């Protein structure tokens, strides 16, 4: 396997032996999965060169503060945010014996009913999940505070909501995740995590057909921008370390998001083949995906321009979805 980049040597944290032990522990944790897949994906080399050093960097950063470290993962649709979280979870737990809990900003989406009401009251485009204004941000802030232990202990677990994109709605509370422990690392991942509002002048010109035809007066995009100035700013201020997965272009966003939808379609086919009802499941075709992505385009383009230099760590991806460059903007 040919690596395109490695973790910066001047930001290698902990000793080489500690990192080696972590790689061994993580490799063992993945061993059964790799054996069942019967493939060699160069995981150990990636662990040694990129992911375990990133984990060690977070461990060192955690040592420098009291309480849990809140890590934000930013990345456009299809960038691999969930995959990065899953890797870091195993690395930090198995390799460095830390307790890790994560939540996705997607799971904070307002219910479909709430978004329909918002669409009637403010703007029809707010029915579509995704942009700032379509999340229950207050719930997110409360969840982070509870996970950080900022409320008096009641002996109750923290319940984390789950959003099912195939039905475009929040799952019932009985299906929510539960966290019953203290946390060392809390991960908040999402496409707009860390986003900041645009200058009002930049909002005047539409960036795509959706804005041109369905938001000609700019009411929707101004509303979204206002949300970033309010509660979202408070939520993102709780992030201690921000990691960006930088996609190469908007074209990649469409391609990778299409791949996600195809996987969802395969899941639906499996459910259908098992004779379970699938009429309630929502799969988008390519035209629908194109329109869907346009809801995100303005903010995505803005983040691609300004966030790589503002994020604490920027992992730049190439067209083949591989990490090609690493920038640590907040050296330890």
Phi, psi and omega in degrees: 000130179263114178281139179273337181200169177224162176298136182303130183298327182284357177242018174288121184250160185064179182275162178298328179291320178298319179292321178297316178298322179295317178301316180298317181295318181291321178299319178296322180296328181267354190303313184295323179295314180296324180294319181291329180281338180059038180225158175247105183259014179066030186297317183299318179296320177294321179297314183294322190267332186230301196284318176292319173301323175296316177299317179296323177298318179292323177299313179297319178296322178298323182297339188270009178215160174272146178081178183296151173266124178264118182251124175262138175242117180253142176180142180295172181304130178082003183290334181109029182298314181295321178297317179297317178299314181300320177296312181296325179299313180292317182297314184288326180279309184280323185273330186231009173057042177252157178262124187236133174229144182223154172218152179256141177296338176298327181284355175264005178305141171298155178296161180300321178298316179296322180290327176295320177294320179296321179297320179291323186275328188242298182198138182303330182293343181284357173291330181279125182294153170135303188282157173307132186114342180255010178249155171272082187293323179300322176296319178299317179297317179296319180298315179298319179297319179292319179294329177280353179077027183278348176259155177300137182294131178246359182081002181265150177284160175267122181263125183252123184296160178231129178252130180259106183292336181291337176246001178055043180203161178285140177289155177297151183308332180298338181260003180290155176284157178232140176238124188241023188220170169287157180237141172268320180233131175242126182250129172244113181245145179174156188296330183249012180300125180091359182292149177238156181293152176277161169295141184302328180298324182290342182280347189288328183260123178300147180258351181200179182296324180301311180294322182295317187264329186251353177219053186297330181267359177078011183297319181293310183292331175290322177298314179301316180297321179296326179296323179292338179277346185251247188296326179297324177299319179293321179296311183290337177293343179280351179280127180273323181227128180248124176252130177249130168264103187270114178284155183287334184189168174294328178299322178294324179301313180297315181297314183288325177292325176297321178297321178298318181294324178295321177296321177296321178297321178296323178296317179297319179299320179299316179297318180297318181295337178268015174067028175260149182295139181233006184299331183279350183277143188243112179245133182264143170274181187293324177295320179292323177296318179301315179294319180300313181297329181296336174298328185265347194299314183303309183289325178299313179298320179297315180293323179297332180278315191251338187283329180305329180270348182258331178295150178294322178224132177241120176254104184275130181259148173264183184296340179266013176070023179255146176289118184252339178213148177230126176238126174256105184271350178234074184298147178275000000 
